[in-house]
Amino acid sequence: MSGHNSKNFIIAFVFTGVLVGVILPVHVVGKVKQITETEQKLEGITEEEKTVLKELFTINQKLSELQTEEEKINNDISLLEQQIAVKQKEIDTKQEDYDNHLDILKQVLVNYQRGGPATYLEILLRAEDLSSFLKSLNVMKDISHNVKELLTSLGDAKKVLVEEKQKLDEKAVELDERKAELAKNLADNQLIQKEKENYLASLLENKDYYTQQLSNLELMWSNCKSIFPKLTDEITKFINEGYFTLDDLNMKFGLLQMEGYLKENTFNSILEDKDELNGVTFDFKEEKVFLNLTEEHLILTGNFVIEGDNAILYEVKEGTFYDMPLEQSSLEELFQEKPLLIDFKSISEGIITIAFTLDKIESKEDQLNFEISPKW
């Protein structure tokens, strides 16, 4: 390479480095560095330290669950208060309408009482001819009919008012119940906060160290929760893209039913081909399916259940993060945004050409068994 070309190459290389530095935000680089350093700190803790962190992490998960529930209750209370305000306004309008109709009826009855039955009879007797008599009779019929309609209308309005007020009372009771739940939630929160403070205080001179390690663990857990939906989305899409062959499905065709199985290593070898899923593996055991995310230090235990006609849904039962147990609320958080759903129709596309229903899914040692039947 000539000196001139070498000089141009060095300038281009330096320019590229500067450009990358400008394009890649500083805060992203800083966050990646922080995550990496935090991960290294957590990987280096002793078993004794891990035992202490387990207790603190469990307490924090309970607090997080209470905070989530508190937000939900507050939202419910706000919605109920709005519904009660709207319902009260409806009742007030209907009550006003009812009162107006009642006043009209009172006035009609007063006028009727003043005239009396004799007055109406006199009107009929004063008729000079048949035509006048019939006209007078029709007028009185109209008055009688209007009074009857008014009475019916008032009766209906009264019934509606009673029903609306019952609904309002039910909403008020529900509101009181939710407020009681909120009060209990806040009390529980204070108790657990006190439990955490007491536990940290018992650690004496190590309190600051464990407080920092707990912060490290919470940072990694927050990072895990943010990337987990992307991983489940990738797993779902990649498996559903139809990489399986007829041999992979190990199909046996019966007269009315077909059965087969997917080997664990076949499943995982497909995931290995996807860079974004590096370290993600399934482990099939007897009636248990382990989902391992090595890089995230996350191990989930659950099973596949049938969802709809031909899909399976991963239902998580237990889990650990950095070997620390996860509460049920934390497990639910992971799948709240994106469930892990595998579509057998997509898996078998081009292999099974008839419409079918998935009848059975069962995890066995190193394989996932299934049975399907044709849709007639």
C-alpha positions as CSV (number, residue, x, y, z in Angstrom):
1,M,0.0,0.0,0.0
2,S,1.5,3.4,-1.0
3,G,2.1,6.1,1.6
4,H,-0.7,8.3,0.2
5,N,-3.2,5.4,0.3
6,S,-2.1,4.5,3.9
7,K,-2.6,8.1,5.0
8,N,-6.1,8.1,3.4
9,F,-6.9,4.7,5.1
10,I,-5.9,6.0,8.5
11,I,-7.9,9.2,8.1
12,A,-11.0,7.2,7.0
13,F,-10.6,4.8,10.0
14,V,-10.3,7.7,12.4
15,F,-13.3,9.4,10.8
16,T,-15.3,6.2,11.0
17,G,-14.5,5.9,14.7
18,V,-15.5,9.5,15.4
19,L,-18.7,9.0,13.4
20,V,-19.6,5.9,15.4
21,G,-18.9,7.8,18.6
22,V,-21.3,10.6,17.5
23,I,-24.1,8.3,16.3
24,L,-24.0,5.9,19.3
25,P,-25.5,7.9,22.2
26,V,-23.2,8.3,25.2
27,H,-26.0,7.3,27.6
28,V,-26.4,4.0,25.8
29,V,-22.7,3.2,26.1
30,G,-22.8,4.2,29.8
31,K,-25.8,2.0,30.4
32,V,-24.3,-1.0,28.8
33,K,-21.1,-0.5,30.8
34,Q,-23.1,-0.1,34.0
35,I,-25.1,-3.4,33.3
36,T,-21.8,-5.3,32.5
37,E,-20.1,-4.0,35.7
38,T,-23.2,-4.8,37.8
39,E,-23.4,-8.3,36.4
40,Q,-19.8,-9.0,37.3
41,K,-20.4,-7.8,40.9
42,L,-23.4,-10.1,41.3
43,E,-21.6,-13.1,39.8
44,G,-18.8,-12.7,42.4
45,I,-20.9,-12.9,45.5
46,T,-20.5,-15.7,48.0
47,E,-23.2,-18.3,49.0
48,E,-23.5,-16.5,52.4
49,E,-24.1,-13.1,50.7
50,K,-26.5,-14.8,48.3
51,T,-28.6,-16.0,51.2
52,V,-28.9,-12.5,52.6
53,L,-29.8,-11.1,49.1
54,K,-32.4,-13.7,48.7
55,E,-34.2,-12.4,51.7
56,L,-33.9,-8.8,50.7
57,F,-34.9,-9.5,47.1
58,T,-38.0,-11.4,48.2
59,I,-39.0,-8.4,50.4
60,N,-38.5,-6.1,47.5
61,Q,-40.7,-8.3,45.2
62,K,-43.5,-8.2,47.8
63,L,-43.2,-4.4,48.0
64,S,-43.3,-4.1,44.2
65,E,-46.4,-6.3,44.1
66,L,-48.1,-4.1,46.7
67,Q,-47.2,-1.0,44.7
68,T,-48.6,-2.5,41.6
69,E,-51.8,-3.5,43.4
70,E,-52.0,0.0,45.0
71,E,-51.9,1.6,41.5
72,K,-54.6,-0.7,40.3
73,I,-56.8,0.0,43.3
74,N,-56.4,3.7,43.0
75,N,-57.4,3.5,39.3
76,D,-60.4,1.4,40.3
77,I,-61.4,4.0,42.9
78,S,-61.0,6.8,40.5
79,L,-63.2,5.0,37.9
80,L,-65.8,4.2,40.5
81,E,-66.0,7.8,41.6
82,Q,-66.5,8.9,38.0
83,Q,-69.2,6.3,37.5
84,I,-70.9,7.4,40.7
85,A,-70.8,11.0,39.7
86,V,-72.4,10.2,36.3
87,K,-75.0,8.0,37.9
88,Q,-75.9,10.7,40.4
89,K,-76.3,13.2,37.7
90,E,-78.6,10.8,35.8
91,I,-80.7,10.3,38.9
92,D,-80.9,14.0,39.6
93,T,-82.2,14.6,36.1
94,K,-84.7,11.8,36.3
95,Q,-85.8,12.9,39.8
96,E,-86.4,16.4,38.4
97,D,-88.4,15.0,35.5
98,Y,-90.4,12.9,37.9
99,D,-91.2,15.8,40.2
100,N,-92.3,17.9,37.2
101,H,-94.7,15.2,36.1
102,L,-96.0,14.8,39.6
103,D,-96.7,18.6,39.8
104,I,-98.7,18.4,36.5
105,L,-100.7,15.4,37.8
106,K,-101.5,17.3,41.1
107,Q,-102.7,20.3,39.1
108,V,-104.9,18.1,36.9
109,L,-106.4,16.4,39.9
110,V,-107.0,19.8,41.6
111,N,-108.9,21.1,38.6
112,Y,-110.8,17.8,38.4
113,Q,-111.7,18.1,42.1
114,R,-112.8,21.7,41.6
115,G,-115.1,20.8,38.7
116,G,-116.3,17.6,40.2
117,P,-118.2,14.8,38.4
118,A,-121.4,16.9,38.4
119,T,-119.7,19.6,36.3
120,Y,-118.7,17.1,33.6
121,L,-122.3,15.7,33.6
122,E,-123.7,19.2,33.2
123,I,-121.4,19.8,30.2
124,L,-122.8,16.7,28.6
125,L,-126.4,17.6,29.4
126,R,-126.0,21.1,27.9
127,A,-125.2,19.7,24.5
128,E,-127.7,21.1,22.0
129,D,-127.4,18.2,19.6
130,L,-125.8,14.8,19.2
131,S,-122.7,16.3,17.6
132,S,-122.0,18.6,20.5
133,F,-122.6,15.7,22.9
134,L,-120.1,13.5,21.2
135,K,-117.5,16.3,21.1
136,S,-117.9,16.9,24.8
137,L,-117.7,13.2,25.5
138,N,-114.4,12.9,23.5
139,V,-112.9,15.9,25.4
140,M,-113.6,14.1,28.7
141,K,-112.2,10.9,27.3
142,D,-109.0,12.7,26.3
143,I,-108.8,14.2,29.8
144,S,-109.2,10.8,31.4
145,H,-106.7,9.2,28.9
146,N,-104.1,11.8,29.6
147,V,-104.5,11.4,33.3
148,K,-104.0,7.6,32.9
149,E,-100.9,8.1,30.7
150,L,-99.5,10.6,33.2
151,L,-100.0,8.1,36.0
152,T,-98.4,5.3,34.0
153,S,-95.5,7.6,33.1
154,L,-95.0,8.5,36.8
155,G,-95.1,4.8,37.8
156,D,-92.5,3.9,35.2
157,A,-90.3,6.9,36.2
158,K,-90.5,5.9,39.8
159,K,-89.5,2.3,39.0
160,V,-86.5,3.5,37.0
161,L,-85.5,5.8,39.8
162,V,-85.6,3.0,42.3
163,E,-83.4,0.8,40.0
164,E,-80.9,3.6,39.4
165,K,-80.6,4.3,43.1
166,Q,-80.0,0.6,43.8
167,K,-77.2,0.6,41.2
168,L,-75.7,3.8,42.8
169,D,-75.8,2.1,46.2
170,E,-74.0,-1.0,44.7
171,K,-71.3,1.3,43.3
172,A,-71.0,3.0,46.6
173,V,-70.5,-0.3,48.4
174,E,-67.9,-1.4,45.8
175,L,-66.1,1.9,46.3
176,D,-66.0,1.4,50.1
177,E,-64.6,-2.1,49.6
178,R,-61.9,-0.9,47.3
179,K,-61.0,1.9,49.7
180,A,-60.8,-0.8,52.5
181,E,-58.5,-2.8,50.3
182,L,-56.3,0.2,49.7
183,A,-56.0,0.9,53.4
184,K,-55.0,-2.8,54.0
185,N,-52.5,-2.5,51.1
186,L,-50.9,0.6,52.6
187,A,-50.7,-1.1,56.0
188,D,-49.1,-4.2,54.5
189,N,-46.7,-2.0,52.7
190,Q,-45.6,-0.2,55.9
191,L,-45.2,-3.6,57.7
192,I,-43.0,-5.0,54.9
193,Q,-41.0,-1.7,54.7
194,K,-40.4,-2.1,58.5
195,E,-39.4,-5.7,58.0
196,K,-36.9,-4.6,55.4
197,E,-35.5,-1.8,57.6
198,N,-35.1,-4.2,60.5
199,Y,-33.4,-6.9,58.4
200,L,-31.0,-4.3,57.0
201,A,-30.3,-3.0,60.5
202,S,-29.5,-6.5,61.7
203,L,-26.7,-6.7,59.2
204,L,-24.9,-4.0,61.2
205,E,-21.7,-2.8,59.5
206,N,-22.6,-4.8,56.3
207,K,-25.8,-2.8,55.8
208,D,-24.4,-0.4,53.2
209,Y,-22.7,-3.3,51.3
210,Y,-26.0,-5.3,51.0
211,T,-28.0,-2.2,50.2
212,Q,-25.7,-1.6,47.2
213,Q,-25.8,-5.3,46.2
214,L,-29.6,-5.2,46.4
215,S,-29.6,-2.1,44.1
216,N,-27.3,-4.0,41.7
217,L,-29.7,-6.9,41.7
218,E,-32.8,-4.7,41.2
219,L,-31.0,-3.0,38.3
220,M,-30.3,-6.3,36.6
221,W,-33.9,-7.5,37.3
222,S,-35.3,-4.3,35.7
223,N,-33.1,-4.8,32.7
224,C,-34.2,-8.5,32.4
225,K,-37.9,-7.4,32.5
226,S,-37.3,-4.9,29.8
227,I,-35.7,-7.3,27.3
228,F,-37.7,-10.5,28.2
229,P,-40.7,-9.6,26.0
230,K,-38.4,-9.1,23.0
231,L,-36.8,-12.5,23.7
232,T,-40.2,-14.3,23.9
233,D,-41.3,-12.5,20.7
234,E,-38.1,-13.8,19.0
235,I,-38.6,-17.3,20.3
236,T,-42.2,-17.3,19.1
237,K,-41.5,-15.9,15.7
238,F,-38.4,-18.1,15.0
239,I,-40.0,-21.4,16.0
240,N,-43.2,-20.5,14.1
241,E,-41.3,-19.8,10.9
242,G,-41.4,-23.5,10.0
243,Y,-37.9,-24.8,10.3
244,F,-39.1,-28.3,11.3
245,T,-39.0,-31.2,8.9
246,L,-41.2,-34.3,8.8
247,D,-38.4,-36.2,10.5
248,D,-38.3,-33.6,13.2
249,L,-41.9,-34.1,14.0
250,N,-41.6,-37.9,14.3
251,M,-45.1,-38.4,13.0
252,K,-47.1,-41.7,13.3
253,F,-50.3,-41.7,11.3
254,G,-53.3,-43.5,12.6
255,L,-56.8,-44.0,11.2
256,L,-58.4,-41.2,13.2
257,Q,-55.5,-39.6,15.0
258,M,-51.8,-38.7,14.4
259,E,-49.2,-38.5,17.1
260,G,-45.6,-37.3,17.2
261,Y,-42.9,-35.7,19.3
262,L,-40.3,-33.0,19.1
263,K,-36.8,-33.7,20.5
264,E,-35.3,-31.2,22.9
265,N,-32.0,-31.0,21.0
266,T,-34.0,-30.3,17.7
267,F,-35.8,-27.5,19.4
268,N,-32.6,-26.0,20.8
269,S,-30.6,-26.4,17.6
270,I,-33.1,-24.2,15.8
271,L,-32.8,-21.5,18.5
272,E,-28.9,-21.7,18.3
273,D,-29.1,-20.4,14.7
274,K,-30.6,-17.1,15.9
275,D,-28.0,-14.7,17.3
276,E,-30.6,-12.8,19.3
277,L,-31.4,-16.0,21.2
278,N,-27.9,-16.9,22.2
279,G,-28.1,-18.8,25.5
280,V,-31.8,-19.5,25.3
281,T,-32.6,-23.2,25.7
282,F,-35.6,-25.5,26.5
283,D,-35.2,-28.4,28.8
284,F,-38.0,-31.0,28.6
285,K,-38.6,-33.1,31.6
286,E,-41.5,-35.3,32.9
287,E,-44.4,-32.9,33.0
288,K,-42.1,-29.9,33.3
289,V,-40.5,-27.6,30.8
290,F,-37.5,-25.5,31.8
291,L,-36.8,-22.3,29.9
292,N,-33.2,-21.2,30.5
293,L,-31.9,-17.7,29.6
294,T,-28.2,-18.1,30.5
295,E,-27.1,-14.6,29.7
296,E,-29.9,-13.1,31.9
297,H,-29.3,-15.7,34.7
298,L,-33.0,-16.5,34.5
299,I,-34.4,-20.1,34.8
300,L,-38.2,-20.6,34.5
301,T,-40.1,-23.8,35.3
302,G,-43.5,-24.4,33.7
303,N,-45.3,-26.4,31.1
304,F,-47.1,-26.1,27.8
305,V,-50.9,-26.1,27.7
306,I,-53.2,-26.2,24.6
307,E,-54.4,-22.8,23.6
308,G,-57.2,-22.7,21.0
309,D,-57.3,-25.3,18.2
310,N,-53.6,-25.8,17.4
311,A,-51.4,-23.6,19.6
312,I,-49.5,-24.2,22.8
313,L,-48.9,-21.6,25.6
314,Y,-46.1,-21.7,28.0
315,E,-47.4,-21.4,31.6
316,V,-44.7,-20.5,34.1
317,K,-45.0,-21.9,37.6
318,E,-41.7,-21.1,39.3
319,G,-38.5,-19.3,38.5
320,T,-35.1,-18.1,39.8
321,F,-33.0,-15.0,38.9
322,Y,-29.4,-15.3,39.9
323,D,-30.4,-18.4,41.8
324,M,-32.9,-16.3,43.8
325,P,-36.6,-17.4,43.8
326,L,-39.1,-15.2,42.0
327,E,-42.5,-14.5,43.5
328,Q,-45.6,-15.3,41.4
329,S,-46.2,-11.6,40.8
330,S,-42.7,-11.2,39.3
331,L,-43.3,-14.2,37.1
332,E,-46.5,-12.8,35.8
333,E,-44.7,-9.5,35.1
334,L,-42.4,-11.2,32.7
335,F,-45.2,-12.5,30.5
336,Q,-47.6,-9.6,31.0
337,E,-46.7,-7.9,27.7
338,K,-45.9,-10.9,25.5
339,P,-47.0,-14.5,26.1
340,L,-44.9,-17.4,24.8
341,L,-47.2,-18.9,22.2
342,I,-46.2,-21.6,19.7
343,D,-48.5,-22.3,16.7
344,F,-48.4,-26.0,15.6
345,K,-50.1,-25.0,12.4
346,S,-47.1,-22.8,11.5
347,I,-44.6,-25.5,12.7
348,S,-46.2,-28.1,10.5
349,E,-46.9,-25.9,7.5
350,G,-46.1,-27.9,4.3
351,I,-45.8,-31.1,6.3
352,I,-49.4,-31.6,7.5
353,T,-51.6,-30.4,4.7
354,I,-55.0,-31.0,6.3
355,A,-56.8,-28.9,8.9
356,F,-56.3,-30.4,12.3
357,T,-57.0,-29.9,16.0
358,L,-54.3,-30.3,18.6
359,D,-55.7,-32.8,21.2
360,K,-52.8,-33.4,23.6
361,I,-49.5,-31.9,24.5
362,E,-47.2,-33.6,27.0
363,S,-43.7,-33.0,28.2
364,K,-41.5,-36.1,28.7
365,E,-37.8,-36.6,29.3
366,D,-35.9,-34.9,26.4
367,Q,-39.0,-34.5,24.2
368,L,-42.4,-32.9,23.7
369,N,-45.2,-35.3,22.7
370,F,-48.3,-34.3,20.9
371,E,-51.5,-35.8,19.4
372,I,-53.6,-34.2,16.7
373,S,-56.8,-35.2,14.9
374,P,-58.1,-34.1,11.5
375,K,-61.0,-31.5,11.3
376,W,-63.8,-33.1,9.3
